[in-house]
Structures are given as structure tokens and as C-alpha cells.
Amino acid sequence: MEDVQIILSASWIALVLVYLYGDVLRICSGDFKESEKKGIKLTQMQWFGVAILMVIPIIMVILSLILPYPVNRWANIIVAIFFFVFNLMGLPTYPSAYDKFLIVVGLGFNVMTVWYAWNWV
């Protein structure tokens, strides 16, 4: 049981690292313009929403280790499926090959998370 919790927690850590690596590459490559997304300046509330969205995998790192079995299992399945769908929908909006590659890697971690949580008995 504890082995699965550690694997689930590690899969969320890996996902966060992939997201961060993508952000670093986007900044270094010049593909990111401060406070803009497709030429539209984001408001503070929109950035707040992004912050909430991006802190969820970080929270899942801890929750995967401390939640009791049935809640833990379903939380991992539901949240991983949410991020899978969210990133799959966003995949076509990224023009660069490195972004598409990292999103596919992130999707793989989402699939792994669902698989381990689903098969956890």
C-alpha cells in the first residue's frame, strides 16, 4: 500500500517538473512574453486562476502520501484524468515541438497515475 502511495506521489512530482521545465524552455527560447497569452494581457484574477490550477499537482504530492486508501485512490484518478483532458485540449495550441513533446510526456505521467491508482487494491 505504501509503495503505491510513493509511486503516485512521485508521478505528481515528475509532472510538476515537466511543467516547470516547459516554462523554463519557453522563457529561454523567447516563446513567452511577460503577462501575455496570444497577445492578450492577462488580468490578476486570470493569473490567480493559473496559480490555483498549477498548485493542484503540488498538493497531490502530499495528498497521495497522507489520504486514506479509498479517497486517495479516487482523488488521484479524478485529478489525473482532469489534467490529462486539460492538457490534451491545450496540445494543439502550442506551436513548438518541445512544448508538444513535454505535454505528451506529461500525458504519460497522467496515464501512469491513473493506472497505478486504478490497480491499487
C-alpha positions as CSV (number, residue, x, y, z in Angstrom):
1,M,0.0,0.0,0.0
2,E,2.7,2.5,0.9
3,D,4.6,1.6,-2.3
4,V,1.7,2.8,-4.4
5,Q,1.4,6.0,-2.4
6,I,5.1,6.7,-3.0
7,I,4.7,5.9,-6.8
8,L,1.7,8.2,-7.0
9,S,3.4,11.0,-5.2
10,A,6.5,10.6,-7.4
11,S,4.3,10.8,-10.5
12,W,2.9,14.1,-9.4
13,I,6.5,15.4,-8.7
14,A,7.5,14.3,-12.2
15,L,4.5,16.1,-13.7
16,V,5.3,19.3,-11.9
17,L,8.9,19.1,-13.1
18,V,7.8,18.6,-16.7
19,Y,5.5,21.7,-16.3
20,L,8.4,23.7,-14.9
21,Y,10.8,22.6,-17.5
22,G,8.4,23.6,-20.2
23,D,8.1,27.1,-18.6
24,V,11.9,27.4,-18.4
25,L,12.3,26.4,-22.1
26,R,9.5,28.8,-23.1
27,I,11.2,31.7,-21.4
28,C,14.7,30.8,-22.6
29,S,13.5,30.3,-26.2
30,G,11.7,33.7,-26.3
31,D,8.3,32.0,-26.8
32,F,6.9,33.6,-23.7
33,K,6.0,37.2,-23.4
34,E,5.6,38.5,-19.9
35,S,1.9,38.8,-18.9
36,E,0.6,37.9,-22.3
37,K,-1.0,34.8,-23.8
38,K,-1.6,35.0,-27.6
39,G,-1.4,38.8,-27.5
40,I,-4.0,39.2,-24.7
41,K,-2.8,40.7,-21.5
42,L,-4.0,38.5,-18.6
43,T,-5.6,40.0,-15.5
44,Q,-4.6,39.4,-11.9
45,M,-7.6,37.1,-11.5
46,Q,-6.7,35.1,-14.5
47,W,-3.1,34.7,-13.1
48,F,-4.7,33.7,-9.8
49,G,-6.7,31.0,-11.6
50,V,-3.5,29.8,-13.3
51,A,-1.8,29.7,-9.8
52,I,-4.7,27.6,-8.4
53,L,-4.5,25.2,-11.4
54,M,-0.8,24.8,-11.1
55,V,-0.7,24.2,-7.4
56,I,-3.1,21.2,-7.6
57,P,-0.3,18.7,-8.7
58,I,1.9,20.0,-5.9
59,I,-0.9,19.5,-3.4
60,M,-1.4,16.0,-4.9
61,V,2.2,15.1,-4.0
62,I,1.3,15.4,-0.3
63,L,-2.3,14.1,-0.5
64,S,-1.0,11.0,-2.2
65,L,1.0,10.2,0.9
66,I,-1.5,11.1,3.6
67,L,-5.0,10.5,2.4
68,P,-6.7,7.2,3.4
69,Y,-6.9,4.5,0.7
70,P,-10.3,4.9,-0.9
71,V,-10.2,8.7,-1.0
72,N,-6.5,8.7,-2.2
73,R,-7.3,6.3,-5.0
74,W,-10.2,8.3,-6.4
75,A,-8.5,11.7,-5.9
76,N,-5.6,10.5,-7.9
77,I,-7.8,9.1,-10.7
78,I,-10.0,12.1,-10.9
79,V,-7.3,14.8,-10.8
80,A,-5.0,12.9,-13.2
81,I,-7.9,12.5,-15.7
82,F,-8.7,16.2,-15.3
83,F,-5.1,17.2,-16.2
84,F,-5.0,14.7,-19.0
85,V,-8.0,16.2,-20.7
86,F,-6.9,19.7,-19.9
87,N,-3.5,19.2,-21.5
88,L,-4.9,17.2,-24.4
89,M,-7.2,20.1,-25.2
90,G,-4.3,22.5,-25.0
91,L,-1.9,20.4,-27.1
92,P,-2.8,21.9,-30.5
93,T,-2.3,25.5,-29.1
94,Y,1.4,25.1,-28.6
95,P,3.4,25.7,-31.8
96,S,6.8,24.4,-30.7
97,A,8.0,20.8,-30.9
98,Y,9.5,20.9,-27.4
99,D,6.1,22.0,-25.9
100,K,4.3,19.3,-27.7
101,F,6.9,16.7,-26.6
102,L,6.7,17.8,-22.9
103,I,2.9,17.8,-23.0
104,V,2.9,14.2,-24.3
105,V,5.4,13.3,-21.6
106,G,3.0,14.9,-19.0
107,L,0.1,12.9,-20.5
108,G,2.2,9.8,-20.0
109,F,2.6,10.6,-16.3
110,N,-1.2,11.2,-16.1
111,V,-1.8,7.8,-17.6
112,M,0.7,6.2,-15.2
113,T,-1.0,7.9,-12.3
114,V,-4.5,6.6,-13.3
115,W,-3.1,3.2,-14.0
116,Y,-1.4,2.8,-10.6
117,A,-4.4,4.3,-8.7
118,W,-6.9,2.2,-10.6
119,N,-5.0,-1.1,-10.0
120,W,-4.4,-0.2,-6.3
121,V,-6.0,-2.9,-4.2
